[in-house]
Amino acid sequence: MAVTFPDQNRIVPCDPLWCFIPTEQVACHSVDRGAVLVHEATRLRRCGGHWQRLQLLLPR
């Protein structure tokens, strides 16, 4: 759903995130975009308290 580059503190969402994953949960234990991005953010090296440095590359 997304690719994380820890050294660059960057998350790059893939097309399925925008096409197939809803913005909000539709059922218990389902996945939404926010959950995917939080999951990917846990892979960043500089995540703790540095959200202003996070680069999320959104589709144009």
mmCIF file of the N, C-alpha and C atoms, coordinates in Angstrom:
data_MODEL
# 
_entry.id   MODEL 
# 
loop_
_atom_site.group_PDB 
_atom_site.id 
_atom_site.type_symbol 
_atom_site.label_atom_id 
_atom_site.label_alt_id 
_atom_site.label_comp_id 
_atom_site.label_asym_id 
_atom_site.label_entity_id 
_atom_site.label_seq_id 
_atom_site.pdbx_PDB_ins_code 
_atom_site.Cartn_x 
_atom_site.Cartn_y 
_atom_site.Cartn_z 
_atom_site.occupancy 
_atom_site.B_iso_or_equiv 
_atom_site.pdbx_formal_charge 
_atom_site.auth_seq_id 
_atom_site.auth_comp_id 
_atom_site.auth_asym_id 
_atom_site.auth_atom_id 
_atom_site.pdbx_PDB_model_num 
ATOM 1   N N  . MET A 1 1  ? 0.796   -1.190 0.000  1.00 0.00 ? 1  MET A N  1 
ATOM 2   C CA . MET A 1 1  ? 0.000   0.000  0.000  1.00 0.00 ? 1  MET A CA 1 
ATOM 3   C C  . MET A 1 1  ? 0.847   1.266  0.000  1.00 0.00 ? 1  MET A C  1 
ATOM 4   N N  . ALA A 1 2  ? 2.051   1.169  0.586  1.00 0.00 ? 2  ALA A N  1 
ATOM 5   C CA . ALA A 1 2  ? 2.948   2.322  0.630  1.00 0.00 ? 2  ALA A CA 1 
ATOM 6   C C  . ALA A 1 2  ? 4.374   1.816  0.791  1.00 0.00 ? 2  ALA A C  1 
ATOM 7   N N  . VAL A 1 3  ? 5.310   2.635  0.381  1.00 0.00 ? 3  VAL A N  1 
ATOM 8   C CA . VAL A 1 3  ? 6.728   2.315  0.529  1.00 0.00 ? 3  VAL A CA 1 
ATOM 9   C C  . VAL A 1 3  ? 7.331   3.370  1.444  1.00 0.00 ? 3  VAL A C  1 
ATOM 10  N N  . THR A 1 4  ? 8.124   2.935  2.413  1.00 0.00 ? 4  THR A N  1 
ATOM 11  C CA . THR A 1 4  ? 8.756   3.860  3.349  1.00 0.00 ? 4  THR A CA 1 
ATOM 12  C C  . THR A 1 4  ? 10.257  3.861  3.123  1.00 0.00 ? 4  THR A C  1 
ATOM 13  N N  . PHE A 1 5  ? 10.830  5.052  3.074  1.00 0.00 ? 5  PHE A N  1 
ATOM 14  C CA . PHE A 1 5  ? 12.271  5.234  2.960  1.00 0.00 ? 5  PHE A CA 1 
ATOM 15  C C  . PHE A 1 5  ? 12.762  5.855  4.263  1.00 0.00 ? 5  PHE A C  1 
ATOM 16  N N  . PRO A 1 6  ? 13.172  5.012  5.233  1.00 0.00 ? 6  PRO A N  1 
ATOM 17  C CA . PRO A 1 6  ? 13.540  5.528  6.555  1.00 0.00 ? 6  PRO A CA 1 
ATOM 18  C C  . PRO A 1 6  ? 14.674  6.555  6.522  1.00 0.00 ? 6  PRO A C  1 
ATOM 19  N N  . ASP A 1 7  ? 15.667  6.356  5.665  1.00 0.00 ? 7  ASP A N  1 
ATOM 20  C CA . ASP A 1 7  ? 16.799  7.279  5.628  1.00 0.00 ? 7  ASP A CA 1 
ATOM 21  C C  . ASP A 1 7  ? 16.396  8.673  5.164  1.00 0.00 ? 7  ASP A C  1 
ATOM 22  N N  . GLN A 1 8  ? 15.352  8.751  4.361  1.00 0.00 ? 8  GLN A N  1 
ATOM 23  C CA . GLN A 1 8  ? 14.885  10.039 3.842  1.00 0.00 ? 8  GLN A CA 1 
ATOM 24  C C  . GLN A 1 8  ? 13.679  10.560 4.627  1.00 0.00 ? 8  GLN A C  1 
ATOM 25  N N  . ASN A 1 9  ? 13.219  9.777  5.608  1.00 0.00 ? 9  ASN A N  1 
ATOM 26  C CA . ASN A 1 9  ? 12.032  10.123 6.384  1.00 0.00 ? 9  ASN A CA 1 
ATOM 27  C C  . ASN A 1 9  ? 10.844  10.385 5.453  1.00 0.00 ? 9  ASN A C  1 
ATOM 28  N N  . ARG A 1 10 ? 10.647  9.478  4.513  1.00 0.00 ? 10 ARG A N  1 
ATOM 29  C CA . ARG A 1 10 ? 9.647   9.674  3.456  1.00 0.00 ? 10 ARG A CA 1 
ATOM 30  C C  . ARG A 1 10 ? 8.753   8.442  3.318  1.00 0.00 ? 10 ARG A C  1 
ATOM 31  N N  . ILE A 1 11 ? 7.461   8.700  3.156  1.00 0.00 ? 11 ILE A N  1 
ATOM 32  C CA . ILE A 1 11 ? 6.488   7.653  2.864  1.00 0.00 ? 11 ILE A CA 1 
ATOM 33  C C  . ILE A 1 11 ? 5.902   7.945  1.491  1.00 0.00 ? 11 ILE A C  1 
ATOM 34  N N  . VAL A 1 12 ? 5.923   6.944  0.615  1.00 0.00 ? 12 VAL A N  1 
ATOM 35  C CA . VAL A 1 12 ? 5.368   7.099  -0.729 1.00 0.00 ? 12 VAL A CA 1 
ATOM 36  C C  . VAL A 1 12 ? 4.194   6.135  -0.870 1.00 0.00 ? 12 VAL A C  1 
ATOM 37  N N  . PRO A 1 13 ? 2.964   6.645  -0.845 1.00 0.00 ? 13 PRO A N  1 
ATOM 38  C CA . PRO A 1 13 ? 1.798   5.780  -1.013 1.00 0.00 ? 13 PRO A CA 1 
ATOM 39  C C  . PRO A 1 13 ? 1.721   5.230  -2.442 1.00 0.00 ? 13 PRO A C  1 
ATOM 40  N N  . CYS A 1 14 ? 1.340   3.977  -2.560 1.00 0.00 ? 14 CYS A N  1 
ATOM 41  C CA . CYS A 1 14 ? 1.156   3.355  -3.874 1.00 0.00 ? 14 CYS A CA 1 
ATOM 42  C C  . CYS A 1 14 ? -0.295  3.554  -4.328 1.00 0.00 ? 14 CYS A C  1 
ATOM 43  N N  . ASP A 1 15 ? -0.544  3.354  -5.606 1.00 0.00 ? 15 ASP A N  1 
ATOM 44  C CA . ASP A 1 15 ? -1.883  3.560  -6.165 1.00 0.00 ? 15 ASP A CA 1 
ATOM 45  C C  . ASP A 1 15 ? -2.994  2.800  -5.433 1.00 0.00 ? 15 ASP A C  1 
ATOM 46  N N  . PRO A 1 16 ? -2.777  1.537  -5.008 1.00 0.00 ? 16 PRO A N  1 
ATOM 47  C CA . PRO A 1 16 ? -3.869  0.830  -4.325 1.00 0.00 ? 16 PRO A CA 1 
ATOM 48  C C  . PRO A 1 16 ? -4.368  1.546  -3.070 1.00 0.00 ? 16 PRO A C  1 
ATOM 49  N N  . LEU A 1 17 ? -3.496  2.305  -2.420 1.00 0.00 ? 17 LEU A N  1 
ATOM 50  C CA . LEU A 1 17 ? -3.935  3.028  -1.225 1.00 0.00 ? 17 LEU A CA 1 
ATOM 51  C C  . LEU A 1 17 ? -5.051  4.002  -1.574 1.00 0.00 ? 17 LEU A C  1 
ATOM 52  N N  . TRP A 1 18 ? -4.935  4.669  -2.701 1.00 0.00 ? 18 TRP A N  1 
ATOM 53  C CA . TRP A 1 18 ? -5.935  5.664  -3.106 1.00 0.00 ? 18 TRP A CA 1 
ATOM 54  C C  . TRP A 1 18 ? -7.125  5.020  -3.817 1.00 0.00 ? 18 TRP A C  1 
ATOM 55  N N  . CYS A 1 19 ? -6.911  3.883  -4.471 1.00 0.00 ? 19 CYS A N  1 
ATOM 56  C CA . CYS A 1 19 ? -7.983  3.260  -5.268 1.00 0.00 ? 19 CYS A CA 1 
ATOM 57  C C  . CYS A 1 19 ? -8.847  2.272  -4.487 1.00 0.00 ? 19 CYS A C  1 
ATOM 58  N N  . PHE A 1 20 ? -8.239  1.539  -3.558 1.00 0.00 ? 20 PHE A N  1 
ATOM 59  C CA . PHE A 1 20 ? -8.952  0.424  -2.934 1.00 0.00 ? 20 PHE A CA 1 
ATOM 60  C C  . PHE A 1 20 ? -9.133  0.536  -1.426 1.00 0.00 ? 20 PHE A C  1 
ATOM 61  N N  . ILE A 1 21 ? -8.377  1.401  -0.771 1.00 0.00 ? 21 ILE A N  1 
ATOM 62  C CA . ILE A 1 21 ? -8.459  1.511  0.686  1.00 0.00 ? 21 ILE A CA 1 
ATOM 63  C C  . ILE A 1 21 ? -9.334  2.717  1.042  1.00 0.00 ? 21 ILE A C  1 
ATOM 64  N N  . PRO A 1 22 ? -10.381 2.510  1.846  1.00 0.00 ? 22 PRO A N  1 
ATOM 65  C CA . PRO A 1 22 ? -11.273 3.624  2.188  1.00 0.00 ? 22 PRO A CA 1 
ATOM 66  C C  . PRO A 1 22 ? -10.611 4.613  3.153  1.00 0.00 ? 22 PRO A C  1 
ATOM 67  N N  . THR A 1 23 ? -11.143 5.826  3.191  1.00 0.00 ? 23 THR A N  1 
ATOM 68  C CA . THR A 1 23 ? -10.604 6.834  4.105  1.00 0.00 ? 23 THR A CA 1 
ATOM 69  C C  . THR A 1 23 ? -10.979 6.533  5.549  1.00 0.00 ? 23 THR A C  1 
ATOM 70  N N  . GLU A 1 24 ? -12.056 5.818  5.759  1.00 0.00 ? 24 GLU A N  1 
ATOM 71  C CA . GLU A 1 24 ? -12.494 5.430  7.096  1.00 0.00 ? 24 GLU A CA 1 
ATOM 72  C C  . GLU A 1 24 ? -12.779 3.938  7.129  1.00 0.00 ? 24 GLU A C  1 
ATOM 73  N N  . GLN A 1 25 ? -12.664 3.355  8.319  1.00 0.00 ? 25 GLN A N  1 
ATOM 74  C CA . GLN A 1 25 ? -12.969 1.938  8.468  1.00 0.00 ? 25 GLN A CA 1 
ATOM 75  C C  . GLN A 1 25 ? -14.432 1.681  8.141  1.00 0.00 ? 25 GLN A C  1 
ATOM 76  N N  . VAL A 1 26 ? -14.678 0.609  7.409  1.00 0.00 ? 26 VAL A N  1 
ATOM 77  C CA . VAL A 1 26 ? -16.051 0.244  7.052  1.00 0.00 ? 26 VAL A CA 1 
ATOM 78  C C  . VAL A 1 26 ? -16.561 -0.935 7.872  1.00 0.00 ? 26 VAL A C  1 
ATOM 79  N N  . ALA A 1 27 ? -15.663 -1.606 8.588  1.00 0.00 ? 27 ALA A N  1 
ATOM 80  C CA . ALA A 1 27 ? -16.038 -2.738 9.430  1.00 0.00 ? 27 ALA A CA 1 
ATOM 81  C C  . ALA A 1 27 ? -14.993 -2.895 10.530 1.00 0.00 ? 27 ALA A C  1 
ATOM 82  N N  . CYS A 1 28 ? -15.363 -3.595 11.561 1.00 0.00 ? 28 CYS A N  1 
ATOM 83  C CA . CYS A 1 28 ? -14.436 -3.854 12.654 1.00 0.00 ? 28 CYS A CA 1 
ATOM 84  C C  . CYS A 1 28 ? -13.198 -4.579 12.133 1.00 0.00 ? 28 CYS A C  1 
ATOM 85  N N  . HIS A 1 29 ? -12.031 -4.139 12.523 1.00 0.00 ? 29 HIS A N  1 
ATOM 86  C CA . HIS A 1 29 ? -10.744 -4.714 12.127 1.00 0.00 ? 29 HIS A CA 1 
ATOM 87  C C  . HIS A 1 29 ? -10.426 -4.521 10.645 1.00 0.00 ? 29 HIS A C  1 
ATOM 88  N N  . SER A 1 30 ? -11.109 -3.617 9.981  1.00 0.00 ? 30 SER A N  1 
ATOM 89  C CA . SER A 1 30 ? -10.764 -3.341 8.587  1.00 0.00 ? 30 SER A CA 1 
ATOM 90  C C  . SER A 1 30 ? -9.641  -2.303 8.546  1.00 0.00 ? 30 SER A C  1 
ATOM 91  N N  . VAL A 1 31 ? -9.085  -2.114 7.384  1.00 0.00 ? 31 VAL A N  1 
ATOM 92  C CA . VAL A 1 31 ? -7.961  -1.194 7.210  1.00 0.00 ? 31 VAL A CA 1 
ATOM 93  C C  . VAL A 1 31 ? -8.459  0.076  6.532  1.00 0.00 ? 31 VAL A C  1 
ATOM 94  N N  . ASP A 1 32 ? -7.929  1.218  6.977  1.00 0.00 ? 32 ASP A N  1 
ATOM 95  C CA . ASP A 1 32 ? -8.219  2.474  6.301  1.00 0.00 ? 32 ASP A CA 1 
ATOM 96  C C  . ASP A 1 32 ? -6.896  3.172  5.990  1.00 0.00 ? 32 ASP A C  1 
ATOM 97  N N  . ARG A 1 33 ? -6.962  4.267  5.256  1.00 0.00 ? 33 ARG A N  1 
ATOM 98  C CA . ARG A 1 33 ? -5.741  4.961  4.838  1.00 0.00 ? 33 ARG A CA 1 
ATOM 99  C C  . ARG A 1 33 ? -4.920  5.451  6.025  1.00 0.00 ? 33 ARG A C  1 
ATOM 100 N N  . GLY A 1 34 ? -5.593  5.960  7.021  1.00 0.00 ? 34 GLY A N  1 
ATOM 101 C CA . GLY A 1 34 ? -4.880  6.448  8.201  1.00 0.00 ? 34 GLY A CA 1 
ATOM 102 C C  . GLY A 1 34 ? -4.081  5.353  8.876  1.00 0.00 ? 34 GLY A C  1 
ATOM 103 N N  . ALA A 1 35 ? -4.674  4.170  8.993  1.00 0.00 ? 35 ALA A N  1 
ATOM 104 C CA . ALA A 1 35 ? -3.981  3.045  9.621  1.00 0.00 ? 35 ALA A CA 1 
ATOM 105 C C  . ALA A 1 35 ? -2.754  2.639  8.817  1.00 0.00 ? 35 ALA A C  1 
ATOM 106 N N  . VAL A 1 36 ? -2.875  2.661  7.495  1.00 0.00 ? 36 VAL A N  1 
ATOM 107 C CA . VAL A 1 36 ? -1.730  2.317  6.641  1.00 0.00 ? 36 VAL A CA 1 
ATOM 108 C C  . VAL A 1 36 ? -0.607  3.326  6.848  1.00 0.00 ? 36 VAL A C  1 
ATOM 109 N N  . LEU A 1 37 ? -0.937  4.612  6.877  1.00 0.00 ? 37 LEU A N  1 
ATOM 110 C CA . LEU A 1 37 ? 0.090   5.640  7.028  1.00 0.00 ? 37 LEU A CA 1 
ATOM 111 C C  . LEU A 1 37 ? 0.730   5.611  8.413  1.00 0.00 ? 37 LEU A C  1 
ATOM 112 N N  . VAL A 1 38 ? -0.063  5.362  9.451  1.00 0.00 ? 38 VAL A N  1 
ATOM 113 C CA . VAL A 1 38 ? 0.510   5.235  10.793 1.00 0.00 ? 38 VAL A CA 1 
ATOM 114 C C  . VAL A 1 38 ? 1.425   4.021  10.846 1.00 0.00 ? 38 VAL A C  1 
ATOM 115 N N  . HIS A 1 39 ? 1.002   2.914  10.258 1.00 0.00 ? 39 HIS A N  1 
ATOM 116 C CA . HIS A 1 39 ? 1.836   1.716  10.214 1.00 0.00 ? 39 HIS A CA 1 
ATOM 117 C C  . HIS A 1 39 ? 3.169   2.012  9.531  1.00 0.00 ? 39 HIS A C  1 
ATOM 118 N N  . GLU A 1 40 ? 3.121   2.682  8.395  1.00 0.00 ? 40 GLU A N  1 
ATOM 119 C CA . GLU A 1 40 ? 4.353   3.008  7.679  1.00 0.00 ? 40 GLU A CA 1 
ATOM 120 C C  . GLU A 1 40 ? 5.213   3.989  8.476  1.00 0.00 ? 40 GLU A C  1 
ATOM 121 N N  . ALA A 1 41 ? 4.585   4.909  9.185  1.00 0.00 ? 41 ALA A N  1 
ATOM 122 C CA . ALA A 1 41 ? 5.340   5.886  9.980  1.00 0.00 ? 41 ALA A CA 1 
ATOM 123 C C  . ALA A 1 41 ? 6.141   5.216  11.086 1.00 0.00 ? 41 ALA A C  1 
ATOM 124 N N  . THR A 1 42 ? 5.680   4.062  11.565 1.00 0.00 ? 42 THR A N  1 
ATOM 125 C CA . THR A 1 42 ? 6.436   3.360  12.604 1.00 0.00 ? 42 THR A CA 1 
ATOM 126 C C  . THR A 1 42 ? 7.755   2.831  12.071 1.00 0.00 ? 42 THR A C  1 
ATOM 127 N N  . ARG A 1 43 ? 7.917   2.790  10.776 1.00 0.00 ? 43 ARG A N  1 
ATOM 128 C CA . ARG A 1 43 ? 9.159   2.318  10.169 1.00 0.00 ? 43 ARG A CA 1 
ATOM 129 C C  . ARG A 1 43 ? 10.181  3.440  9.979  1.00 0.00 ? 43 ARG A C  1 
ATOM 130 N N  . LEU A 1 44 ? 9.755   4.676  10.203 1.00 0.00 ? 44 LEU A N  1 
ATOM 131 C CA . LEU A 1 44 ? 10.663  5.808  10.038 1.00 0.00 ? 44 LEU A CA 1 
ATOM 132 C C  . LEU A 1 44 ? 11.636  5.877  11.207 1.00 0.00 ? 44 LEU A C  1 
ATOM 133 N N  . ARG A 1 45 ? 12.855  6.251  10.940 1.00 0.00 ? 45 ARG A N  1 
ATOM 134 C CA . ARG A 1 45 ? 13.861  6.346  11.996 1.00 0.00 ? 45 ARG A CA 1 
ATOM 135 C C  . ARG A 1 45 ? 13.666  7.584  12.856 1.00 0.00 ? 45 ARG A C  1 
ATOM 136 N N  . ARG A 1 46 ? 13.173  8.652  12.264 1.00 0.00 ? 46 ARG A N  1 
ATOM 137 C CA . ARG A 1 46 ? 13.028  9.904  13.001 1.00 0.00 ? 46 ARG A CA 1 
ATOM 138 C C  . ARG A 1 46 ? 11.570  10.212 13.300 1.00 0.00 ? 46 ARG A C  1 
ATOM 139 N N  . CYS A 1 47 ? 10.799  9.207  13.558 1.00 0.00 ? 47 CYS A N  1 
ATOM 140 C CA . CYS A 1 47 ? 9.357   9.393  13.725 1.00 0.00 ? 47 CYS A CA 1 
ATOM 141 C C  . CYS A 1 47 ? 9.010   10.102 15.033 1.00 0.00 ? 47 CYS A C  1 
ATOM 142 N N  . GLY A 1 48 ? 9.650   9.729  16.107 1.00 0.00 ? 48 GLY A N  1 
ATOM 143 C CA . GLY A 1 48 ? 9.271   10.226 17.423 1.00 0.00 ? 48 GLY A CA 1 
ATOM 144 C C  . GLY A 1 48 ? 9.268   11.742 17.557 1.00 0.00 ? 48 GLY A C  1 
ATOM 145 N N  . GLY A 1 49 ? 8.097   12.361 17.491 1.00 0.00 ? 49 GLY A N  1 
ATOM 146 C CA . GLY A 1 49 ? 7.965   13.790 17.692 1.00 0.00 ? 49 GLY A CA 1 
ATOM 147 C C  . GLY A 1 49 ? 8.422   14.653 16.534 1.00 0.00 ? 49 GLY A C  1 
ATOM 148 N N  . HIS A 1 50 ? 8.669   14.072 15.381 1.00 0.00 ? 50 HIS A N  1 
ATOM 149 C CA . HIS A 1 50 ? 9.181   14.847 14.252 1.00 0.00 ? 50 HIS A CA 1 
ATOM 150 C C  . HIS A 1 50 ? 8.266   14.753 13.037 1.00 0.00 ? 50 HIS A C  1 
ATOM 151 N N  . TRP A 1 51 ? 6.971   14.819 13.236 1.00 0.00 ? 51 TRP A N  1 
ATOM 152 C CA . TRP A 1 51 ? 6.032   14.714 12.119 1.00 0.00 ? 51 TRP A CA 1 
ATOM 153 C C  . TRP A 1 51 ? 6.192   15.850 11.121 1.00 0.00 ? 51 TRP A C  1 
ATOM 154 N N  . GLN A 1 52 ? 6.691   17.018 11.577 1.00 0.00 ? 52 GLN A N  1 
ATOM 155 C CA . GLN A 1 52 ? 6.855   18.135 10.653 1.00 0.00 ? 52 GLN A CA 1 
ATOM 156 C C  . GLN A 1 52 ? 7.902   17.829 9.594  1.00 0.00 ? 52 GLN A C  1 
ATOM 157 N N  . ARG A 1 53 ? 8.772   16.888 9.836  1.00 0.00 ? 53 ARG A N  1 
ATOM 158 C CA . ARG A 1 53 ? 9.806   16.522 8.866  1.00 0.00 ? 53 ARG A CA 1 
ATOM 159 C C  . ARG A 1 53 ? 9.351   15.434 7.899  1.00 0.00 ? 53 ARG A C  1 
ATOM 160 N N  . LEU A 1 54 ? 8.247   14.803 8.207  1.00 0.00 ? 54 LEU A N  1 
ATOM 161 C CA . LEU A 1 54 ? 7.746   13.708 7.378  1.00 0.00 ? 54 LEU A CA 1 
ATOM 162 C C  . LEU A 1 54 ? 7.306   14.231 6.018  1.00 0.00 ? 54 LEU A C  1 
ATOM 163 N N  . GLN A 1 55 ? 7.787   13.590 4.977  1.00 0.00 ? 55 GLN A N  1 
ATOM 164 C CA . GLN A 1 55 ? 7.380   13.954 3.623  1.00 0.00 ? 55 GLN A CA 1 
ATOM 165 C C  . GLN A 1 55 ? 6.455   12.867 3.095  1.00 0.00 ? 55 GLN A C  1 
ATOM 166 N N  . LEU A 1 56 ? 5.222   13.209 2.913  1.00 0.00 ? 56 LEU A N  1 
ATOM 167 C CA . LEU A 1 56 ? 4.248   12.282 2.355  1.00 0.00 ? 56 LEU A CA 1 
ATOM 168 C C  . LEU A 1 56 ? 4.007   12.704 0.916  1.00 0.00 ? 56 LEU A C  1 
ATOM 169 N N  . LEU A 1 57 ? 4.419   11.860 -0.009 1.00 0.00 ? 57 LEU A N  1 
ATOM 170 C CA . LEU A 1 57 ? 4.298   12.198 -1.419 1.00 0.00 ? 57 LEU A CA 1 
ATOM 171 C C  . LEU A 1 57 ? 2.912   11.811 -1.922 1.00 0.00 ? 57 LEU A C  1 
ATOM 172 N N  . LEU A 1 58 ? 2.076   12.789 -2.112 1.00 0.00 ? 58 LEU A N  1 
ATOM 173 C CA . LEU A 1 58 ? 0.706   12.568 -2.562 1.00 0.00 ? 58 LEU A CA 1 
ATOM 174 C C  . LEU A 1 58 ? 0.648   12.550 -4.081 1.00 0.00 ? 58 LEU A C  1 
ATOM 175 N N  . PRO A 1 59 ? -0.313  11.844 -4.647 1.00 0.00 ? 59 PRO A N  1 
ATOM 176 C CA . PRO A 1 59 ? -0.431  11.818 -6.106 1.00 0.00 ? 59 PRO A CA 1 
ATOM 177 C C  . PRO A 1 59 ? -0.804  13.198 -6.637 1.00 0.00 ? 59 PRO A C  1 
ATOM 178 N N  . ARG A 1 60 ? -0.361  13.480 -7.831 1.00 0.00 ? 60 ARG A N  1 
ATOM 179 C CA . ARG A 1 60 ? -0.650  14.792 -8.435 1.00 0.00 ? 60 ARG A CA 1 
ATOM 180 C C  . ARG A 1 60 ? -1.965  14.784 -9.145 1.00 0.00 ? 60 ARG A C  1 
# 
